[in-house]
Amino acid sequence: MYAFSYERPTSVADAVSALKASEDAKLLAGGQTFIPTLKQRLAQPDALIDLNTIAELRFIREEGDNVVIGAMSRHGEIAGSEIVQRRIPGLVVLAGQIGDPAVRNRGTIGGSIANNDPSACYPAALLAYGATVHTDRRQIPAEDFFIDMFETALEPDEIVTAVSIPVPDASYYSKFANPASRYAIVGVMVAKTKDGVRVGVTGAKTCAYRATELEQALSGNFAPSALDGITVDAADMNADIHASAAYRAHLVKVMAKRSVERLV
């Protein structure tokens, strides 16, 4: 075991101070990705800052036409929240499909989006809902937050504090999951919002994205058949031992149609 310091701040301000005080500090949220990374020596920070004792980061509340979720809210808490069940049931579906019970009771929404795994579920939802990511110093629209594989708009000493989600008229998430990890080989969130139909996709490319061609088709006719004539381009799709690029492109349309079917 290599040496590193371990800190448990009780406020966001203390966490920011600890982060700035270290040359190579890392934040620990749920730890579902980062702890295995440490065990495999793929990361060797000189300081580990545990956010689990910061109570101000763990909440779910309504603010007008938005549901605001603290960064340290667990997937299981989101899936079981009365507020989320009543205002954004599509997000309940998504959170309830993440990993297994152990992961859902430890993993956090803030940790997930800050990590930005290309197969993580939340990025597709945040893009579809037109959500805003709050940090200790600013607010970042979801479309500006997710940059590329494991890359976000966060500065090295910046901490996600919450996510603000405008309540959609309706939404649903369909995922074709890896049978072992439950990560999304392809996941699609379809949302009917005040700004029209929005479609967020994860797992298909190196970063979650909005499927604008699907949005346009559904805006004219919100029915599964509206997608029949769409051909999703496989040119920049991921390809690995789980699915080829062509198969992922096919799944984008299939999962989108399943979400629409549930909504109509």
JORADA-V111038 format. One record per residue. N is the residue number from 0. SS is DSSP state (a for helix, b for strand, c for the rest). PHI is phi as a letter, one per 40 degrees, with the letter a starting at -180 (none if undefined). Layout:
{{N	SS	PHI} {N	SS	PHI}}
This chain:
{{0	c	none} {1	c	c} {2	c	c} {3	c	a} {4	b	c} {5	b	b} {6	b	b} {7	c	b} {8	c	c} {9	c	b} {10	c	a} {11	a	c} {12	a	c} {13	a	c} {14	a	c} {15	a	c} {16	a	c} {17	a	c} {18	a	c} {19	a	c} {20	a	c} {21	c	b} {22	c	c} {23	c	a} {24	b	c} {25	b	b} {26	b	c} {27	b	b} {28	c	b} {29	c	c} {30	c	g} {31	c	c} {32	c	b} {33	a	c} {34	a	c} {35	a	c} {36	a	c} {37	a	c} {38	a	c} {39	c	c} {40	c	g} {41	c	c} {42	c	b} {43	c	b} {44	c	c} {45	c	c} {46	b	a} {47	b	b} {48	b	b} {49	b	c} {50	c	c} {51	c	c} {52	c	c} {53	c	c} {54	a	c} {55	a	c} {56	a	c} {57	c	b} {58	c	a} {59	b	b} {60	b	a} {61	b	c} {62	b	b} {63	c	g} {64	c	c} {65	b	b} {66	b	b} {67	b	b} {68	b	b} {69	b	c} {70	c	c} {71	c	c} {72	c	c} {73	b	c} {74	a	d} {75	a	c} {76	a	c} {77	a	c} {78	a	c} {79	a	c} {80	c	c} {81	a	c} {82	a	c} {83	a	c} {84	a	c} {85	a	c} {86	a	c} {87	c	b} {88	a	c} {89	a	c} {90	a	c} {91	a	c} {92	a	d} {93	a	c} {94	a	c} {95	a	c} {96	c	b} {97	c	c} {98	c	f} {99	c	b} {100	a	d} {101	a	c} {102	a	c} {103	a	c} {104	c	c} {105	c	b} {106	c	c} {107	b	b} {108	a	c} {109	a	c} {110	a	c} {111	a	c} {112	a	c} {113	a	c} {114	a	c} {115	c	f} {116	c	c} {117	c	c} {118	c	b} {119	c	c} {120	c	c} {121	a	d} {122	a	d} {123	a	c} {124	a	c} {125	a	c} {126	a	c} {127	a	c} {128	a	c} {129	c	g} {130	c	c} {131	b	b} {132	b	c} {133	b	c} {134	b	b} {135	c	c} {136	c	b} {137	c	a} {138	b	b} {139	b	b} {140	b	d} {141	a	d} {142	a	c} {143	a	b} {144	a	c} {145	b	c} {146	b	c} {147	b	a} {148	c	d} {149	c	f} {150	b	b} {151	b	b} {152	c	c} {153	c	c} {154	c	c} {155	c	d} {156	c	b} {157	c	b} {158	c	b} {159	b	c} {160	b	b} {161	b	a} {162	b	b} {163	b	b} {164	b	b} {165	b	c} {166	c	c} {167	c	c} {168	c	c} {169	b	a} {170	b	a} {171	b	a} {172	b	b} {173	b	b} {174	b	b} {175	b	c} {176	b	c} {177	c	c} {178	c	c} {179	c	c} {180	c	c} {181	c	g} {182	c	c} {183	b	c} {184	b	c} {185	b	a} {186	b	b} {187	b	b} {188	b	b} {189	b	b} {190	b	b} {191	b	c} {192	b	b} {193	c	c} {194	c	c} {195	b	h} {196	b	c} {197	b	b} {198	b	b} {199	b	b} {200	b	b} {201	b	b} {202	c	g} {203	c	c} {204	c	b} {205	c	c} {206	c	a} {207	c	c} {208	b	a} {209	b	c} {210	c	c} {211	a	c} {212	a	c} {213	a	c} {214	a	d} {215	a	c} {216	a	c} {217	a	c} {218	a	c} {219	a	c} {220	c	a} {221	c	c} {222	c	a} {223	a	d} {224	a	c} {225	a	c} {226	a	c} {227	c	d} {228	c	c} {229	c	c} {230	c	b} {231	c	c} {232	c	c} {233	c	c} {234	c	d} {235	c	b} {236	c	c} {237	c	c} {238	c	a} {239	c	a} {240	c	c} {241	c	c} {242	c	a} {243	c	c} {244	a	c} {245	a	c} {246	a	c} {247	a	c} {248	a	c} {249	a	c} {250	a	c} {251	a	d} {252	a	c} {253	a	c} {254	a	c} {255	a	c} {256	a	c} {257	a	c} {258	a	c} {259	a	c} {260	a	d} {261	a	c} {262	a	c} {263	c	c}}
